[in-house]
Amino acid sequence: MRDRGIEKKILRLTTRYGEDYILSDRLGEQGIYESITVNGQHFAVEVRGKVFDNLSARGLSRDDWLKDFHCHSDQFVMTELENL
């Protein structure tokens, strides 16, 4: 992407209070109610205003991506990273 001049942002989502489990509404719609993580963090890449992660090939707006997730407190911290 860099060679083509496409800007990207790596997003790291963590639970605010150290909860280990995160659930996804997108997976719940498919009947999957298992946690997507056991360490309270999830990563994605934002390209041209759309966020992509390993849960689907469909990009979401940042707000919709954030609204997709739940943990016990329903509170998250999102960080933009330079590299993984």
PDB file of N, CA, C and O in Angstrom:
ATOM      1  N   MET A   1       0.821  -1.178   0.000  1.00  0.00           N
ATOM      2  CA  MET A   1       0.000   0.000   0.000  1.00  0.00           C
ATOM      3  C   MET A   1       0.872   1.251   0.000  1.00  0.00           C
ATOM      4  O   MET A   1       0.557   2.236  -0.667  1.00  0.00           O
ATOM      5  N   ARG A   2       1.943   1.205   0.735  1.00  0.00           N
ATOM      6  CA  ARG A   2       2.820   2.366   0.820  1.00  0.00           C
ATOM      7  C   ARG A   2       3.384   2.725  -0.549  1.00  0.00           C
ATOM      8  O   ARG A   2       3.485   3.903  -0.892  1.00  0.00           O
ATOM      9  N   ASP A   3       3.757   1.693  -1.344  1.00  0.00           N
ATOM     10  CA  ASP A   3       4.310   1.936  -2.672  1.00  0.00           C
ATOM     11  C   ASP A   3       3.313   2.638  -3.580  1.00  0.00           C
ATOM     12  O   ASP A   3       3.710   3.356  -4.498  1.00  0.00           O
ATOM     13  N   ARG A   4       2.046   2.443  -3.337  1.00  0.00           N
ATOM     14  CA  ARG A   4       0.996   3.056  -4.154  1.00  0.00           C
ATOM     15  C   ARG A   4       0.488   4.360  -3.552  1.00  0.00           C
ATOM     16  O   ARG A   4      -0.457   4.954  -4.072  1.00  0.00           O
ATOM     17  N   GLY A   5       1.098   4.806  -2.475  1.00  0.00           N
ATOM     18  CA  GLY A   5       0.701   6.058  -1.847  1.00  0.00           C
ATOM     19  C   GLY A   5      -0.606   5.979  -1.075  1.00  0.00           C
ATOM     20  O   GLY A   5      -1.253   6.999  -0.841  1.00  0.00           O
ATOM     21  N   ILE A   6      -0.997   4.776  -0.678  1.00  0.00           N
ATOM     22  CA  ILE A   6      -2.245   4.596   0.067  1.00  0.00           C
ATOM     23  C   ILE A   6      -1.941   4.673   1.561  1.00  0.00           C
ATOM     24  O   ILE A   6      -1.145   3.896   2.088  1.00  0.00           O
ATOM     25  N   GLU A   7      -2.581   5.613   2.225  1.00  0.00           N
ATOM     26  CA  GLU A   7      -2.392   5.787   3.667  1.00  0.00           C
ATOM     27  C   GLU A   7      -3.142   4.701   4.428  1.00  0.00           C
ATOM     28  O   GLU A   7      -4.238   4.303   4.035  1.00  0.00           O
ATOM     29  N   LYS A   8      -2.550   4.228   5.508  1.00  0.00           N
ATOM     30  CA  LYS A   8      -3.200   3.235   6.358  1.00  0.00           C
ATOM     31  C   LYS A   8      -2.978   3.605   7.814  1.00  0.00           C
ATOM     32  O   LYS A   8      -2.012   4.284   8.162  1.00  0.00           O
ATOM     33  N   LYS A   9      -3.890   3.146   8.650  1.00  0.00           N
ATOM     34  CA  LYS A   9      -3.753   3.295  10.096  1.00  0.00           C
ATOM     35  C   LYS A   9      -3.986   1.923  10.707  1.00  0.00           C
ATOM     36  O   LYS A   9      -4.983   1.268  10.401  1.00  0.00           O
ATOM     37  N   ILE A  10      -3.089   1.490  11.556  1.00  0.00           N
ATOM     38  CA  ILE A  10      -3.274   0.243  12.293  1.00  0.00           C
ATOM     39  C   ILE A  10      -3.998   0.597  13.589  1.00  0.00           C
ATOM     40  O   ILE A  10      -3.547   1.450  14.352  1.00  0.00           O
ATOM     41  N   LEU A  11      -5.117  -0.064  13.824  1.00  0.00           N
ATOM     42  CA  LEU A  11      -5.930   0.215  15.004  1.00  0.00           C
ATOM     43  C   LEU A  11      -5.827  -0.937  15.994  1.00  0.00           C
ATOM     44  O   LEU A  11      -5.921  -2.105  15.619  1.00  0.00           O
ATOM     45  N   ARG A  12      -5.636  -0.597  17.244  1.00  0.00           N
ATOM     46  CA  ARG A  12      -5.603  -1.593  18.324  1.00  0.00           C
ATOM     47  C   ARG A  12      -6.733  -1.257  19.287  1.00  0.00           C
ATOM     48  O   ARG A  12      -6.766  -0.171  19.867  1.00  0.00           O
ATOM     49  N   LEU A  13      -7.645  -2.183  19.449  1.00  0.00           N
ATOM     50  CA  LEU A  13      -8.765  -2.019  20.365  1.00  0.00           C
ATOM     51  C   LEU A  13      -8.491  -2.858  21.604  1.00  0.00           C
ATOM     52  O   LEU A  13      -8.218  -4.054  21.499  1.00  0.00           O
ATOM     53  N   THR A  14      -8.562  -2.239  22.773  1.00  0.00           N
ATOM     54  CA  THR A  14      -8.383  -2.966  24.030  1.00  0.00           C
ATOM     55  C   THR A  14      -9.543  -2.636  24.960  1.00  0.00           C
ATOM     56  O   THR A  14     -10.159  -1.576  24.856  1.00  0.00           O
ATOM     57  N   THR A  15      -9.828  -3.555  25.864  1.00  0.00           N
ATOM     58  CA  THR A  15     -10.865  -3.285  26.858  1.00  0.00           C
ATOM     59  C   THR A  15     -10.305  -2.313  27.897  1.00  0.00           C
ATOM     60  O   THR A  15      -9.149  -2.427  28.303  1.00  0.00           O
ATOM     61  N   ARG A  16     -11.121  -1.373  28.314  1.00  0.00           N
ATOM     62  CA  ARG A  16     -10.654  -0.315  29.220  1.00  0.00           C
ATOM     63  C   ARG A  16     -10.194  -0.854  30.574  1.00  0.00           C
ATOM     64  O   ARG A  16      -9.242  -0.334  31.155  1.00  0.00           O
ATOM     65  N   TYR A  17     -10.859  -1.888  31.078  1.00  0.00           N
ATOM     66  CA  TYR A  17     -10.565  -2.365  32.429  1.00  0.00           C
ATOM     67  C   TYR A  17      -9.899  -3.732  32.452  1.00  0.00           C
ATOM     68  O   TYR A  17      -9.979  -4.443  33.453  1.00  0.00           O
ATOM     69  N   GLY A  18      -9.251  -4.101  31.370  1.00  0.00           N
ATOM     70  CA  GLY A  18      -8.485  -5.338  31.344  1.00  0.00           C
ATOM     71  C   GLY A  18      -9.300  -6.611  31.201  1.00  0.00           C
ATOM     72  O   GLY A  18      -8.805  -7.701  31.488  1.00  0.00           O
ATOM     73  N   GLU A  19     -10.551  -6.482  30.756  1.00  0.00           N
ATOM     74  CA  GLU A  19     -11.343  -7.692  30.510  1.00  0.00           C
ATOM     75  C   GLU A  19     -10.698  -8.468  29.369  1.00  0.00           C
ATOM     76  O   GLU A  19     -10.179  -7.876  28.423  1.00  0.00           O
ATOM     77  N   ASP A  20     -10.732  -9.785  29.460  1.00  0.00           N
ATOM     78  CA  ASP A  20     -10.064 -10.626  28.464  1.00  0.00           C
ATOM     79  C   ASP A  20     -10.904 -10.908  27.233  1.00  0.00           C
ATOM     80  O   ASP A  20     -10.359 -11.208  26.171  1.00  0.00           O
ATOM     81  N   TYR A  21     -12.217 -10.818  27.354  1.00  0.00           N
ATOM     82  CA  TYR A  21     -13.089 -11.293  26.280  1.00  0.00           C
ATOM     83  C   TYR A  21     -13.809 -10.154  25.573  1.00  0.00           C
ATOM     84  O   TYR A  21     -14.312  -9.226  26.206  1.00  0.00           O
ATOM     85  N   ILE A  22     -13.849 -10.246  24.243  1.00  0.00           N
ATOM     86  CA  ILE A  22     -14.556  -9.288  23.398  1.00  0.00           C
ATOM     87  C   ILE A  22     -15.496 -10.080  22.496  1.00  0.00           C
ATOM     88  O   ILE A  22     -15.098 -11.070  21.882  1.00  0.00           O
ATOM     89  N   LEU A  23     -16.746  -9.633  22.423  1.00  0.00           N
ATOM     90  CA  LEU A  23     -17.734 -10.245  21.540  1.00  0.00           C
ATOM     91  C   LEU A  23     -18.019  -9.309  20.372  1.00  0.00           C
ATOM     92  O   LEU A  23     -17.869  -8.093  20.488  1.00  0.00           O
ATOM     93  N   SER A  24     -18.434  -9.891  19.241  1.00  0.00           N
ATOM     94  CA  SER A  24     -18.722  -9.131  18.030  1.00  0.00           C
ATOM     95  C   SER A  24     -20.169  -9.350  17.608  1.00  0.00           C
ATOM     96  O   SER A  24     -20.622 -10.490  17.503  1.00  0.00           O
ATOM     97  N   ASP A  25     -20.901  -8.253  17.363  1.00  0.00           N
ATOM     98  CA  ASP A  25     -22.263  -8.364  16.844  1.00  0.00           C
ATOM     99  C   ASP A  25     -22.276  -9.010  15.463  1.00  0.00           C
ATOM    100  O   ASP A  25     -23.199  -9.759  15.140  1.00  0.00           O
ATOM    101  N   ARG A  26     -21.259  -8.727  14.644  1.00  0.00           N
ATOM    102  CA  ARG A  26     -21.203  -9.328  13.299  1.00  0.00           C
ATOM    103  C   ARG A  26     -21.185 -10.845  13.387  1.00  0.00           C
ATOM    104  O   ARG A  26     -21.865 -11.523  12.617  1.00  0.00           O
ATOM    105  N   LEU A  27     -20.411 -11.376  14.317  1.00  0.00           N
ATOM    106  CA  LEU A  27     -20.377 -12.827  14.476  1.00  0.00           C
ATOM    107  C   LEU A  27     -21.660 -13.337  15.121  1.00  0.00           C
ATOM    108  O   LEU A  27     -22.136 -14.421  14.785  1.00  0.00           O
ATOM    109  N   GLY A  28     -22.220 -12.561  16.043  1.00  0.00           N
ATOM    110  CA  GLY A  28     -23.474 -12.950  16.673  1.00  0.00           C
ATOM    111  C   GLY A  28     -24.591 -13.118  15.656  1.00  0.00           C
ATOM    112  O   GLY A  28     -25.445 -13.992  15.806  1.00  0.00           O
ATOM    113  N   GLU A  29     -24.589 -12.278  14.615  1.00  0.00           N
ATOM    114  CA  GLU A  29     -25.584 -12.398  13.547  1.00  0.00           C
ATOM    115  C   GLU A  29     -25.440 -13.714  12.792  1.00  0.00           C
ATOM    116  O   GLU A  29     -26.382 -14.166  12.141  1.00  0.00           O
ATOM    117  N   GLN A  30     -24.269 -14.325  12.877  1.00  0.00           N
ATOM    118  CA  GLN A  30     -24.018 -15.610  12.224  1.00  0.00           C
ATOM    119  C   GLN A  30     -24.175 -16.778  13.203  1.00  0.00           C
ATOM    120  O   GLN A  30     -23.885 -17.925  12.862  1.00  0.00           O
ATOM    121  N   GLY A  31     -24.634 -16.480  14.412  1.00  0.00           N
ATOM    122  CA  GLY A  31     -24.824 -17.518  15.418  1.00  0.00           C
ATOM    123  C   GLY A  31     -23.562 -17.887  16.168  1.00  0.00           C
ATOM    124  O   GLY A  31     -23.516 -18.920  16.836  1.00  0.00           O
ATOM    125  N   ILE A  32     -22.531 -17.051  16.066  1.00  0.00           N
ATOM    126  CA  ILE A  32     -21.258 -17.302  16.752  1.00  0.00           C
ATOM    127  C   ILE A  32     -21.175 -16.360  17.952  1.00  0.00           C
ATOM    128  O   ILE A  32     -21.086 -15.143  17.788  1.00  0.00           O
ATOM    129  N   TYR A  33     -21.205 -16.922  19.143  1.00  0.00           N
ATOM    130  CA  TYR A  33     -21.233 -16.116  20.363  1.00  0.00           C
ATOM    131  C   TYR A  33     -19.989 -16.311  21.220  1.00  0.00           C
ATOM    132  O   TYR A  33     -20.014 -16.047  22.422  1.00  0.00           O
ATOM    133  N   GLU A  34     -18.907 -16.769  20.611  1.00  0.00           N
ATOM    134  CA  GLU A  34     -17.648 -16.957  21.327  1.00  0.00           C
ATOM    135  C   GLU A  34     -16.837 -15.665  21.277  1.00  0.00           C
ATOM    136  O   GLU A  34     -16.986 -14.862  20.356  1.00  0.00           O
ATOM    137  N   SER A  35     -15.996 -15.480  22.258  1.00  0.00           N
ATOM    138  CA  SER A  35     -15.115 -14.318  22.289  1.00  0.00           C
ATOM    139  C   SER A  35     -14.156 -14.355  21.106  1.00  0.00           C
ATOM    140  O   SER A  35     -13.700 -15.421  20.692  1.00  0.00           O
ATOM    141  N   ILE A  36     -13.858 -13.178  20.573  1.00  0.00           N
ATOM    142  CA  ILE A  36     -12.892 -13.104  19.474  1.00  0.00           C
ATOM    143  C   ILE A  36     -11.465 -13.024  19.996  1.00  0.00           C
ATOM    144  O   ILE A  36     -10.518 -13.065  19.212  1.00  0.00           O
ATOM    145  N   THR A  37     -11.300 -12.910  21.313  1.00  0.00           N
ATOM    146  CA  THR A  37      -9.971 -12.790  21.899  1.00  0.00           C
ATOM    147  C   THR A  37      -9.973 -13.318  23.334  1.00  0.00           C
ATOM    148  O   THR A  37     -11.016 -13.375  23.986  1.00  0.00           O
ATOM    149  N   VAL A  38      -8.811 -13.697  23.803  1.00  0.00           N
ATOM    150  CA  VAL A  38      -8.666 -14.092  25.208  1.00  0.00           C
ATOM    151  C   VAL A  38      -7.700 -13.157  25.937  1.00  0.00           C
ATOM    152  O   VAL A  38      -7.357 -13.386  27.097  1.00  0.00           O
ATOM    153  N   ASN A  39      -7.266 -12.104  25.244  1.00  0.00           N
ATOM    154  CA  ASN A  39      -6.331 -11.162  25.864  1.00  0.00           C
ATOM    155  C   ASN A  39      -6.843  -9.722  25.835  1.00  0.00           C
ATOM    156  O   ASN A  39      -6.093  -8.793  26.136  1.00  0.00           O
ATOM    157  N   GLY A  40      -8.107  -9.530  25.478  1.00  0.00           N
ATOM    158  CA  GLY A  40      -8.708  -8.202  25.536  1.00  0.00           C
ATOM    159  C   GLY A  40      -8.240  -7.228  24.488  1.00  0.00           C
ATOM    160  O   GLY A  40      -8.385  -6.018  24.666  1.00  0.00           O
ATOM    161  N   GLN A  41      -7.678  -7.722  23.387  1.00  0.00           N
ATOM    162  CA  GLN A  41      -7.269  -6.802  22.327  1.00  0.00           C
ATOM    163  C   GLN A  41      -7.616  -7.362  20.953  1.00  0.00           C
ATOM    164  O   GLN A  41      -7.673  -8.575  20.751  1.00  0.00           O
ATOM    165  N   HIS A  42      -7.846  -6.443  20.012  1.00  0.00           N
ATOM    166  CA  HIS A  42      -8.217  -6.802  18.644  1.00  0.00           C
ATOM    167  C   HIS A  42      -7.595  -5.753  17.728  1.00  0.00           C
ATOM    168  O   HIS A  42      -7.537  -4.575  18.079  1.00  0.00           O
ATOM    169  N   PHE A  43      -7.133  -6.178  16.558  1.00  0.00           N
ATOM    170  CA  PHE A  43      -6.445  -5.283  15.631  1.00  0.00           C
ATOM    171  C   PHE A  43      -7.195  -5.168  14.312  1.00  0.00           C
ATOM    172  O   PHE A  43      -7.920  -6.079  13.912  1.00  0.00           O
ATOM    173  N   ALA A  44      -7.009  -4.035  13.646  1.00  0.00           N
ATOM    174  CA  ALA A  44      -7.602  -3.807  12.329  1.00  0.00           C
ATOM    175  C   ALA A  44      -6.740  -2.800  11.581  1.00  0.00           C
ATOM    176  O   ALA A  44      -5.830  -2.197  12.149  1.00  0.00           O
ATOM    177  N   VAL A  45      -7.044  -2.630  10.297  1.00  0.00           N
ATOM    178  CA  VAL A  45      -6.368  -1.636   9.473  1.00  0.00           C
ATOM    179  C   VAL A  45      -7.431  -0.726   8.875  1.00  0.00           C
ATOM    180  O   VAL A  45      -8.434  -1.197   8.337  1.00  0.00           O
ATOM    181  N   GLU A  46      -7.204   0.581   8.973  1.00  0.00           N
ATOM    182  CA  GLU A  46      -8.116   1.549   8.365  1.00  0.00           C
ATOM    183  C   GLU A  46      -7.478   2.084   7.088  1.00  0.00           C
ATOM    184  O   GLU A  46      -6.357   2.593   7.105  1.00  0.00           O
ATOM    185  N   VAL A  47      -8.204   1.962   5.988  1.00  0.00           N
ATOM    186  CA  VAL A  47      -7.733   2.426   4.684  1.00  0.00           C
ATOM    187  C   VAL A  47      -8.855   3.218   4.031  1.00  0.00           C
ATOM    188  O   VAL A  47      -9.971   2.720   3.881  1.00  0.00           O
ATOM    189  N   ARG A  48      -8.559   4.440   3.648  1.00  0.00           N
ATOM    190  CA  ARG A  48      -9.522   5.295   2.946  1.00  0.00           C
ATOM    191  C   ARG A  48     -10.868   5.362   3.670  1.00  0.00           C
ATOM    192  O   ARG A  48     -11.925   5.291   3.044  1.00  0.00           O
ATOM    193  N   GLY A  49     -10.813   5.500   4.987  1.00  0.00           N
ATOM    194  CA  GLY A  49     -12.020   5.677   5.774  1.00  0.00           C
ATOM    195  C   GLY A  49     -12.791   4.413   6.093  1.00  0.00           C
ATOM    196  O   GLY A  49     -13.864   4.485   6.693  1.00  0.00           O
ATOM    197  N   LYS A  50     -12.273   3.252   5.708  1.00  0.00           N
ATOM    198  CA  LYS A  50     -12.924   1.976   6.008  1.00  0.00           C
ATOM    199  C   LYS A  50     -11.995   1.136   6.871  1.00  0.00           C
ATOM    200  O   LYS A  50     -10.786   1.103   6.645  1.00  0.00           O
ATOM    201  N   VAL A  51     -12.567   0.454   7.863  1.00  0.00           N
ATOM    202  CA  VAL A  51     -11.794  -0.385   8.776  1.00  0.00           C
ATOM    203  C   VAL A  51     -12.005  -1.845   8.393  1.00  0.00           C
ATOM    204  O   VAL A  51     -13.135  -2.306   8.233  1.00  0.00           O
ATOM    205  N   PHE A  52     -10.888  -2.561   8.250  1.00  0.00           N
ATOM    206  CA  PHE A  52     -10.909  -3.976   7.877  1.00  0.00           C
ATOM    207  C   PHE A  52     -10.241  -4.790   8.982  1.00  0.00           C
ATOM    208  O   PHE A  52      -9.199  -4.402   9.510  1.00  0.00           O
ATOM    209  N   ASP A  53     -10.861  -5.931   9.326  1.00  0.00           N
ATOM    210  CA  ASP A  53     -10.264  -6.839  10.300  1.00  0.00           C
ATOM    211  C   ASP A  53     -10.471  -8.272   9.843  1.00  0.00           C
ATOM    212  O   ASP A  53     -10.974  -8.512   8.746  1.00  0.00           O
ATOM    213  N   ASN A  54     -10.086  -9.215  10.675  1.00  0.00           N
ATOM    214  CA  ASN A  54     -10.161 -10.626  10.291  1.00  0.00           C
ATOM    215  C   ASN A  54     -11.548 -11.231  10.474  1.00  0.00           C
ATOM    216  O   ASN A  54     -11.715 -12.435  10.276  1.00  0.00           O
ATOM    217  N   LEU A  55     -12.536 -10.443  10.842  1.00  0.00           N
ATOM    218  CA  LEU A  55     -13.881 -10.971  11.046  1.00  0.00           C
ATOM    219  C   LEU A  55     -14.730 -10.941   9.783  1.00  0.00           C
ATOM    220  O   LEU A  55     -15.692 -11.700   9.665  1.00  0.00           O
ATOM    221  N   SER A  56     -14.382 -10.072   8.840  1.00  0.00           N
ATOM    222  CA  SER A  56     -15.104 -10.033   7.568  1.00  0.00           C
ATOM    223  C   SER A  56     -14.279  -9.252   6.554  1.00  0.00           C
ATOM    224  O   SER A  56     -13.402  -8.468   6.917  1.00  0.00           O
ATOM    225  N   ALA A  57     -14.569  -9.477   5.299  1.00  0.00           N
ATOM    226  CA  ALA A  57     -13.869  -8.769   4.222  1.00  0.00           C
ATOM    227  C   ALA A  57     -14.517  -7.420   3.936  1.00  0.00           C
ATOM    228  O   ALA A  57     -13.990  -6.620   3.164  1.00  0.00           O
ATOM    229  N   ARG A  58     -15.650  -7.176   4.558  1.00  0.00           N
ATOM    230  CA  ARG A  58     -16.389  -5.931   4.341  1.00  0.00           C
ATOM    231  C   ARG A  58     -15.821  -4.844   5.251  1.00  0.00           C
ATOM    232  O   ARG A  58     -15.714  -5.046   6.460  1.00  0.00           O
ATOM    233  N   GLY A  59     -15.465  -3.724   4.696  1.00  0.00           N
ATOM    234  CA  GLY A  59     -14.968  -2.618   5.500  1.00  0.00           C
ATOM    235  C   GLY A  59     -16.112  -1.873   6.167  1.00  0.00           C
ATOM    236  O   GLY A  59     -17.209  -1.778   5.618  1.00  0.00           O
ATOM    237  N   LEU A  60     -15.849  -1.352   7.343  1.00  0.00           N
ATOM    238  CA  LEU A  60     -16.843  -0.594   8.101  1.00  0.00           C
ATOM    239  C   LEU A  60     -16.301   0.798   8.392  1.00  0.00           C
ATOM    240  O   LEU A  60     -15.088   1.006   8.390  1.00  0.00           O
ATOM    241  N   SER A  61     -17.191   1.749   8.640  1.00  0.00           N
ATOM    242  CA  SER A  61     -16.730   3.043   9.142  1.00  0.00           C
ATOM    243  C   SER A  61     -16.131   2.806  10.528  1.00  0.00           C
ATOM    244  O   SER A  61     -16.429   1.800  11.171  1.00  0.00           O
ATOM    245  N   ARG A  62     -15.304   3.716  10.980  1.00  0.00           N
ATOM    246  CA  ARG A  62     -14.681   3.547  12.299  1.00  0.00           C
ATOM    247  C   ARG A  62     -15.746   3.463  13.392  1.00  0.00           C
ATOM    248  O   ARG A  62     -15.643   2.629  14.292  1.00  0.00           O
ATOM    249  N   ASP A  63     -16.766   4.318  13.321  1.00  0.00           N
ATOM    250  CA  ASP A  63     -17.823   4.288  14.331  1.00  0.00           C
ATOM    251  C   ASP A  63     -18.565   2.954  14.337  1.00  0.00           C
ATOM    252  O   ASP A  63     -18.810   2.385  15.401  1.00  0.00           O
ATOM    253  N   ASP A  64     -18.925   2.450  13.147  1.00  0.00           N
ATOM    254  CA  ASP A  64     -19.630   1.165  13.074  1.00  0.00           C
ATOM    255  C   ASP A  64     -18.745   0.027  13.564  1.00  0.00           C
ATOM    256  O   ASP A  64     -19.228  -0.902  14.212  1.00  0.00           O
ATOM    257  N   TRP A  65     -17.450   0.095  13.256  1.00  0.00           N
ATOM    258  CA  TRP A  65     -16.519  -0.937  13.717  1.00  0.00           C
ATOM    259  C   TRP A  65     -16.472  -0.959  15.248  1.00  0.00           C
ATOM    260  O   TRP A  65     -16.533  -2.024  15.862  1.00  0.00           O
ATOM    261  N   LEU A  66     -16.364   0.222  15.854  1.00  0.00           N
ATOM    262  CA  LEU A  66     -16.315   0.302  17.319  1.00  0.00           C
ATOM    263  C   LEU A  66     -17.618  -0.182  17.958  1.00  0.00           C
ATOM    264  O   LEU A  66     -17.592  -0.843  18.996  1.00  0.00           O
ATOM    265  N   LYS A  67     -18.750   0.143  17.343  1.00  0.00           N
ATOM    266  CA  LYS A  67     -20.051  -0.259  17.889  1.00  0.00           C
ATOM    267  C   LYS A  67     -20.274  -1.764  17.796  1.00  0.00           C
ATOM    268  O   LYS A  67     -21.144  -2.296  18.486  1.00  0.00           O
ATOM    269  N   ASP A  68     -19.514  -2.455  16.964  1.00  0.00           N
ATOM    270  CA  ASP A  68     -19.676  -3.895  16.766  1.00  0.00           C
ATOM    271  C   ASP A  68     -19.236  -4.708  17.980  1.00  0.00           C
ATOM    272  O   ASP A  68     -19.655  -5.855  18.129  1.00  0.00           O
ATOM    273  N   PHE A  69     -18.407  -4.144  18.846  1.00  0.00           N
ATOM    274  CA  PHE A  69     -17.770  -4.921  19.908  1.00  0.00           C
ATOM    275  C   PHE A  69     -18.381  -4.665  21.280  1.00  0.00           C
ATOM    276  O   PHE A  69     -18.879  -3.578  21.574  1.00  0.00           O
ATOM    277  N   HIS A  70     -18.323  -5.707  22.110  1.00  0.00           N
ATOM    278  CA  HIS A  70     -18.835  -5.627  23.478  1.00  0.00           C
ATOM    279  C   HIS A  70     -17.915  -6.406  24.408  1.00  0.00           C
ATOM    280  O   HIS A  70     -17.344  -7.429  24.031  1.00  0.00           O
ATOM    281  N   CYS A  71     -17.785  -5.904  25.620  1.00  0.00           N
ATOM    282  CA  CYS A  71     -17.106  -6.613  26.703  1.00  0.00           C
ATOM    283  C   CYS A  71     -17.941  -6.369  27.953  1.00  0.00           C
ATOM    284  O   CYS A  71     -18.971  -5.698  27.883  1.00  0.00           O
ATOM    285  N   HIS A  72     -17.518  -6.897  29.083  1.00  0.00           N
ATOM    286  CA  HIS A  72     -18.312  -6.777  30.310  1.00  0.00           C
ATOM    287  C   HIS A  72     -18.648  -5.317  30.630  1.00  0.00           C
ATOM    288  O   HIS A  72     -19.792  -5.011  30.967  1.00  0.00           O
ATOM    289  N   SER A  73     -17.687  -4.430  30.532  1.00  0.00           N
ATOM    290  CA  SER A  73     -17.921  -3.015  30.851  1.00  0.00           C
ATOM    291  C   SER A  73     -18.456  -2.231  29.656  1.00  0.00           C
ATOM    292  O   SER A  73     -18.962  -1.121  29.822  1.00  0.00           O
ATOM    293  N   ASP A  74     -18.348  -2.797  28.458  1.00  0.00           N
ATOM    294  CA  ASP A  74     -18.703  -2.111  27.202  1.00  0.00           C
ATOM    295  C   ASP A  74     -17.869  -0.844  26.997  1.00  0.00           C
ATOM    296  O   ASP A  74     -18.306   0.079  26.310  1.00  0.00           O
ATOM    297  N   GLN A  75     -16.672  -0.797  27.588  1.00  0.00           N
ATOM    298  CA  GLN A  75     -15.796   0.356  27.421  1.00  0.00           C
ATOM    299  C   GLN A  75     -14.464  -0.100  26.843  1.00  0.00           C
ATOM    300  O   GLN A  75     -13.856  -1.066  27.305  1.00  0.00           O
ATOM    301  N   PHE A  76     -14.028   0.629  25.810  1.00  0.00           N
ATOM    302  CA  PHE A  76     -12.817   0.266  25.082  1.00  0.00           C
ATOM    303  C   PHE A  76     -11.891   1.465  24.939  1.00  0.00           C
ATOM    304  O   PHE A  76     -12.298   2.616  25.093  1.00  0.00           O
ATOM    305  N   VAL A  77     -10.638   1.160  24.640  1.00  0.00           N
ATOM    306  CA  VAL A  77      -9.642   2.167  24.289  1.00  0.00           C
ATOM    307  C   VAL A  77      -9.126   1.795  22.909  1.00  0.00           C
ATOM    308  O   VAL A  77      -8.719   0.656  22.681  1.00  0.00           O
ATOM    309  N   MET A  78      -9.140   2.753  21.986  1.00  0.00           N
ATOM    310  CA  MET A  78      -8.609   2.504  20.654  1.00  0.00           C
ATOM    311  C   MET A  78      -7.335   3.326  20.473  1.00  0.00           C
ATOM    312  O   MET A  78      -7.303   4.519  20.771  1.00  0.00           O
ATOM    313  N   THR A  79      -6.297   2.672  19.984  1.00  0.00           N
ATOM    314  CA  THR A  79      -5.005   3.312  19.774  1.00  0.00           C
ATOM    315  C   THR A  79      -4.603   3.140  18.321  1.00  0.00           C
ATOM    316  O   THR A  79      -4.773   2.063  17.749  1.00  0.00           O
ATOM    317  N   GLU A  80      -4.067   4.203  17.716  1.00  0.00           N
ATOM    318  CA  GLU A  80      -3.502   4.105  16.374  1.00  0.00           C
ATOM    319  C   GLU A  80      -2.021   3.799  16.510  1.00  0.00           C
ATOM    320  O   GLU A  80      -1.302   4.507  17.215  1.00  0.00           O
ATOM    321  N   LEU A  81      -1.557   2.745  15.838  1.00  0.00           N
ATOM    322  CA  LEU A  81      -0.166   2.310  15.922  1.00  0.00           C
ATOM    323  C   LEU A  81       0.578   2.609  14.632  1.00  0.00           C
ATOM    324  O   LEU A  81      -0.012   2.607  13.551  1.00  0.00           O
ATOM    325  N   GLU A  82       1.865   2.866  14.745  1.00  0.00           N
ATOM    326  CA  GLU A  82       2.719   3.039  13.570  1.00  0.00           C
ATOM    327  C   GLU A  82       3.000   1.688  12.921  1.00  0.00           C
ATOM    328  O   GLU A  82       2.922   1.549  11.701  1.00  0.00           O
ATOM    329  N   ASN A  83       3.325   0.702  13.739  1.00  0.00           N
ATOM    330  CA  ASN A  83       3.653  -0.649  13.280  1.00  0.00           C
ATOM    331  C   ASN A  83       3.145  -1.649  14.299  1.00  0.00           C
ATOM    332  O   ASN A  83       2.831  -1.295  15.435  1.00  0.00           O
ATOM    333  N   LEU A  84       3.070  -2.901  13.880  1.00  0.00           N
ATOM    334  CA  LEU A  84       2.705  -3.967  14.822  1.00  0.00           C
ATOM    335  C   LEU A  84       3.930  -4.488  15.522  1.00  0.00           C
ATOM    336  O   LEU A  84       3.828  -5.390  16.354  1.00  0.00           O
TER     337      LEU A  84
END
